[in-house]
Amino acid sequence: MTSPTTAQAGTPAYDIDAIRADFPILGRTMHDKPLTFLDSAASAQKPRQVIDAISSTYETEYANVHRGLYQISEAVTARYEGTRETIRQYINAAHNHEIIFTRNATESINLVAYTFGRKFLEAGDEVVITELEHHSNIVPWQMLRDEKGIVLKVAPVSDDGELIMSAFEDLLGPKTKLVAVAHMSNVMGTILPVEDIIRRAHAVGAKVLLDGCQSVTHIPVDMQALGCDFYVFSGHKLYGPSGIGVLYGREELLDAMPPFMGGGDMISSVTFEKSTWAKLPHKFEAGTPAIVQAIGLGAAIDYVNAIGLDAIGVHEADLLNYATQKLSSVDGLRIIGTAPKKASVISFTLDFAHPHDVATIIDRAGVAVRAGHHCAQPLMERMDVPATVRASIGLYNNRSDIDALVAALGEVQELFG
């Protein structure tokens, strides 16, 4: 696979122009204006290296995996399983069979709820989440509550979007069996103190699931150092394709959990009387998997690694600070979520226009942002807003993107007077 342009010899450590050139879509226009894409928290754009990895697989090496004894099947199987090892290294898991492929992070959380939850949680057991969770880390636990009678507890956040740790700790007790929290808020960019969360949860015997959809794109994560029990993320936010997600689980837990779905590739043997299950990771990967999507995710991680998460973090932190300063100067604009430890996301409201109107109007200037509740309706209620405009930063954004956003908001201001 071709390395990112920025990783080639003789180029600066972070050449933003070269990086932007790797993303074909950034060269197009919207409404005759250059595209300013500030919605990476919803789904990031794809570099040419990922697109090429996907197309070349379909063009030259596509076959089903794990089953064929012919050359291209064995070759594509090696590339597919190679992504599993790439992910293991990226998150520093102990074993590559602790990496389970799913469709997305939502499916990963549901897998844990349906398998770990149904087997190990009983009526009266408690699951603790927070007020800033995405719906995908709320609804599965509500469904489990309604089915099994577990108790769902919610830890509060402060006005600036930080988890109130004293209140969180007060919720923990002998009945707490699982703590499921976002590593980084998709609405406010708040980075939660997950090391403390894990330590305190483990102290009462609870397992911990982290939703890493946002964090895994912006900051290094280390499963062995963190010590969490489950970690989930989606490929499409990590500059990879949609339709592929990851569940990391500690080996002993995954071994103890029943399969999520039944079918081909997840079995050891089948008779009409009985079936036995394949070893990890295949026990949880029934049917033909998302082969090419997994290969594309591997290419995306290679791309990010070649630039370096540390360098990406420095670049994005500079942009976040610049955007915060620029947006704070806009009359009538209120930033939602001002925690000191945050990354790459700014949500805001304007006192003279609804977020949906803002997003629609600035689209005419080529600026793409997200407006709405961001699949976090309880958090909107907590922050006392019906919705927000969300501008989210990716590794390909630059200060000109922020300037274009601010200029477009000026047009909104003129329109609404």
Helices and strands as residue ranges (DSSP letters): G 5-7, H 16-21, G 24-27, E 29-30, E 33-34, E 36-37, H 48-60, H 71-91, G 96-98, E 99-102, H 105-112, I 113-117, H 118-120, E 126-130, G 135-137, H 139-148, E 151-155, H 165-171, E 176-182, H 194-203, E 207-211, H 215-218, H 223-226, E 230-234, G 236-238, E 245-249, H 251-256, E 267-270, E 275-277, G 282-284, H 291-307, H 309-328, E 333-336, E 345-350, H 355-363, E 367-368, E 370-372, H 377-382, E 388-392, H 399-416
